[in-house]
Amino acid sequence: MREKDIDFKVRDYVLNELRFAMDNPKDALGSRQRAYGVVFFASNNLFENYNEELANWWDKDILPMFNTIIRRGY
């Protein structure tokens, strides 16, 4: 599988977990943990070099959304 395809699949999975968290705010912490695990594993192990772009997307765009859902109980 090409790195571009892996990147797409990881982002798609994370966005699905984010949607799940929005629909199920009581389970949002678990969704955040699963999504982070996928990003962390993929960034470090599935690319030839560390995928900094994917890690930054998580840190700057996605993690704050998860944290807001968890904090507010959505």
PyMOL commands that set and color helices and strands:
alter all, ss='L'
color gray80, all
select helices_A, chain A and resi 3-23+25-46+52-72
alter helices_A, ss='H'
color red, helices_A
deselect
rebuild
show_as cartoon
